[in-house]
Amino acid sequence: MNQLWARIVGAGVASLALGVVNVQAGNPLEGCFQAGNIMPGDMVMGSTVGIADPDPLAINCNLDVVSGGHWYMTTGTGDIFIANTCSVNAMFDTKLTVYEGDCNALVCVDGNNDRCGLQSEVLWLTDVGTTYFIFVSGSSAVDEGQYELSLESIAVPANDDACDAMPLMLGETVEFSNIGATVEAGEPSPGEGTGEGASCNAINGWCSFELNLDNSVWFTFVAPPSGTVRIITDGADTQVALWDVVDCMDFGSFVEVGANDDGGSFPTTNGLAAVLEPVLCLTPGAQYYVQVDGFSAASAPNLTILIEDVLGDDCNSNGVNDLCDLDPTDPDGNGIVSEDVNLNEFPDECEGPICPATAEVIVRVMTDNFPSETTWEIVDVVSNAVVASVPQGTYSQSSTLVELTAMVSPSGCYEFTIFDSFGDGICCTFGNGFYEVEYNGEIVASGGEFGSSETSSQFGGCDDFEDCNENCIDDAIEVIPEFDADTLMPVGGDTCVEAEWICPGAVHPSDTFTTADDSPLWCGLYFGGYDVWYKYRPNAAGYANISIADASPTNWVVVVYDDCPSQGGAEVSCNSSGAPYQTFLVKSGRTYWIGVAARYYERDAYSITVAGPDCLEAPIDRDASGLPDECECLADVNNDGVVDGLDFIEVMSEFGPCVMCENDVDGNGVIDVDDLKAILNALGDCAPVQMLLNPAPAGQRTRGLRMGKS
């Protein structure tokens, strides 16, 4: 039986050679030793009809060789070779296998069946000068017929090595190939992604089950003035890593900036293409390296990469992302670092009244048998910023009580959420764990039995916190008339209703000789029969200490309440040890009732002191508007919205002593010439009294000040 075969040479149809060969054993193409030559760019036509038996030299190569076929040979050039029978002229189900070595000891390179429909394709990286054998056969023992074999070559990517990285311009989509890309010795990879969600979606690493490098290529770009970019890849299942590099030849100088595995949502890759965003706080003008690898060696000739300048939130319009404004390292190099005293990840200059993070949150967790599953976060419900959190792995010891403290702004409104990655809470299937959250001395959340997560009720400054004079004290608390520290003469009160004020910086003598034997003052198992009462109102959050001295009894009962106990006040703290002192946590602007008594029924003279934040003197609210007077226009005594001669005449007509009256503009208890001066200084449209009497320095903020009276 005769066979017609043809070899088309070159990329086009430059020459055509036709010949008639006999298909008997030993004829050209039917044996490895008689293999026909093929070069990149060639297309060879042939037929396997009548070749019934498998060739014994065609060893199995990633698949079984089950039929006879034709042999071809080619020489490697160092490029990638692609052999295929994918032509529409192929008339049967083909199989391709590629070998190296010699015909008596062939070594499998790769094999394929049905890469393109019923036809086959093999791609491999060649070595210069190495001989390769290509065997075309049928998919089964009965498959035979006409075929076309093509051989192409693709050069190894020019940006295969880090030092040969391809420069990219921001905003331009660039097509590239990772086919044939290799991995350099010692080339770094970012490791497993961490943080919320699966490692594959992280922005600091790759999928935990595919951390090896397979076919990486490299790019560089120059960071924009904003310092914020987004890196987008498409076309295959890719992995991306961003590196800050000192020397491309020294992998020890590579510092990871970010990495992603499956951040894309492109339908062409089923969401498996890497997209790294956001990348924040890069140094403007600095060069960065981008590494793109194929997940499990995924490759394609037409991948794309795009690096975009994405400014993001820029509340102060300075061209820098807000989070980068807060970076103390000043990554943009402009010499300006914004403050964030309330720890809400928002530059203070973009907000209204700012309160420093002086409120204390204590989170106590008794771990279960699997502590690493437990995490938590505290979120500002207004800004949605996470103000405190712990990552997975923070808790490592089972059945252990761990206490962590965070400072937050007293004006913020917060929610606490605890998570369990397994979804069984921390009690009571695998251990008896529990948690509790304390905010400024008050338990605001607790529990242990939950599923994947549990969120607390809101706590903190959630009840319409208003602060018109920006002193971080709620106006509703601040306007409650209390005392004047300059005239403070406390001696103590016999009951909590009669409690007298005490402040730091003074020693207050007193005694229990004349106090009545009313309801005992209890602390744990001990009581005092003759109690004396005080009040303390701090101007800031922190710790306070009550101390008893100059007394012969050595055991005392000291109890602190958040209100007069006879009017429903709850205990805040007490000295169960009997020591003549007690320390407790205080909130800014809150009044504390303090009862002291010698144990049992002893009487004696003593002195009492308080150490802690200074006392808050309540501002005057003489017009009962609910606002501190300093936020109002008190020079407008007739309330017509303008400070003018009519106000001057009204004040002048009421000269003399005047306690807590509106026409006493400066609030010193006397209507006099000073009040007239205040009116003259404020002539015109209304302005807050603090600006009339104590003009603010240039540039001081006046946001939140209210004009006119309510």
Steps between C-alpha positions, in 0.01 A plus 500: 500500500631842411480829698505857375674740739598864479720740693421871482814693591514835676232726636331522161479257209842577360566153358307177468657155469288198411619142516367149500620271777430141591340446839678165551704472821820703493368765263562869591279648780385161631794452735690719738822438307328609178339814654432784260642845568273786607598853598314784670269660244445172311168324435519133397213295356481123524279196554520213747260277309621139501750536786334256733747413775630736770865594467693331786735798522211741571492463877203623699540874566237641737256282306495157340624451142261246347537530121757530228605839367758727343824640646652845457810655647605860572784682675446732797588870481445600863151628414160350570380251234133426435411189298133447406263315269221754549438560128146456362657267242571235765266207428530294820548521879874559547742468788841674532803401709838678514830341607866584534809279509572238234266247343627215714447692829230758449403724791148642524468879473120526482193354332148614420169368375214729394644844588305647206187298451605150391842630399809546718763756597822486704696803622849473651810707567792382290869491573739628236634215282286225658324260260129442559278230348130560429273196458160540331260212572133420552305547818400134491621187320247551219551874449688575175484744212631825352661765728688828487784558747613856568801613701535853634745670734451778753789684660536488882355826644753781498390595853553152642756625753453779756787707360336481155167630632277676248430868585129587514326834468211565738161470336618297198386139450791286377471153344766243589571128506634281778537195277846360549576726794732352762579553868832649605706335773396652834214698348265610782129431535269677746375197691150433632249784513358597840221719632125482453364238260689227317872531431425510126321834539760661725703806404821377663549150358383212282279194540631279779497196270701655213801688629755371249626707211452347154539747213544851634561814296589847628393862452592837651313826545554836667262584786271800436476809726193353671699197616199278427462251213294204383665209313269302267587185307279294266515213254584206729511390863777735610678593824643848562757629748628857544854555623710791622844422359843639579700280259332276240798264512467452876175325595588566864423868436143428383236616750140398441249786472191299411380187318178344371392172343129512410387861540354540150142445390553462127276246322789401275684351798205407725621749758844338528712781355699701753400858583694675775316792659536721677875553503545795734773739602762427237782752481419739211763480227648173630529193274322180600516146357195290411529120481232306306490122531258240364303306759610136467700603189200657325618673183366686200646696209269800546490590869443865592616725782380848595629722782271791586550811712212477748499787749209376713382703799661844513291709739753784522554515121879482523536228236595234757281217625365574849660190653835605359458845657497321835811289432766622747775407254374778267519279185420787263790701640305827530598545864137495618342221703136542598387429854232247593449554871168312501653199318230472231746488204379841380719814500393731781500804273211348305275463802302720731575504872770247576524313827819311584492129559465515878221246552623157603363173361610178669428172321528186711488160329509161669609278213346163413685188384572658158614854583650581159148504351405809704532860379313825572468859388358829626340714228399867507142470372502852352821481293499116475869513593652213697648675805636185666532133404707186543599271209458125491768334706509765773358248744722192515450349848182304568290560814691821576363841600657773284435873557573756228450878522426755227457877523218660298338840470229567760288668233491190276216248487625142482404137446703199610495183287663170595566235233563126505640367171363148560153634574442348845567798727723460806257315724398234577569212258880517502579677824330755725622827355340839548562867424413836650557855382546787745465862386628760749430268790158378381434151357336558160516150347551140612430148386655184359230292334466612138564370150740669260467845661316712752463881503436713808254783546644842428702667774703817548386848399195375310230718655525812285839608631514879455810707574453859383809632679719208389621396845400134452228517767139446404315833519209332678734405786699819494207737563391331823576763767733356762759708679774758485835351603622841616245505783507127577486432875403132535450344841305196387129422518315268733308343206569465130239768431706740712832400344756780466752553221867405520771568244865401449768724644347551845481317831148505643468444881183336631373259765230243576414627849173669406378273220186300561481123521292461185527225237841329525752550220587154365800374302496125458478338846585817691305811594544839661225636723586872499547606136590837347430591136687693229465570127774516240463604135816460282569707189667209318494122490757307698557355846417666833605402852320575826729498804421521875771628738555643850268247665551234767275230344699297249213328320264709289211450265528712183224457239458688169162532325391644164214685673362551847414142606176606663396627157592186308876537467703186423828403661809574287777386733578426867800406715423146609847478657415760764797719406446875550501569127333392175590552132233504229455586132319828425332651194528862398209711628335224708423561868602232751355463850756381756405358838764446772471347846721328754415130522215401725410778749825685558501881500799725443634814337676457166607677184405401146671573169427412139772456239414489131377727221415853608142583586269618225338829586164501327464794262215735562176451309318808630239503224420129552546432129675168553822640351808629678486879500835518322330355193237771489466870424429625853572862410171496312302537824171582322529199268442688173803346325706821501723655764421874493405804706177342619700232681728770644203698638335191650815396685573854622151528649558199726833582660564324829528147650340232284552129557432268206321758286526549124606865508817410690688450173833402652337285770685649798187552711485876448359706215759771456722681255675176401173374354468824300853451367410147389205639305710770335758237397225293340305762309357357181386151412495253786817314589571255781592656831836325512603699195389821665678455830792278399573540128636177350853494354528532123415176325322340796201295399152633583294223339192395690439836673135590489380851428215651699304349783282193483 
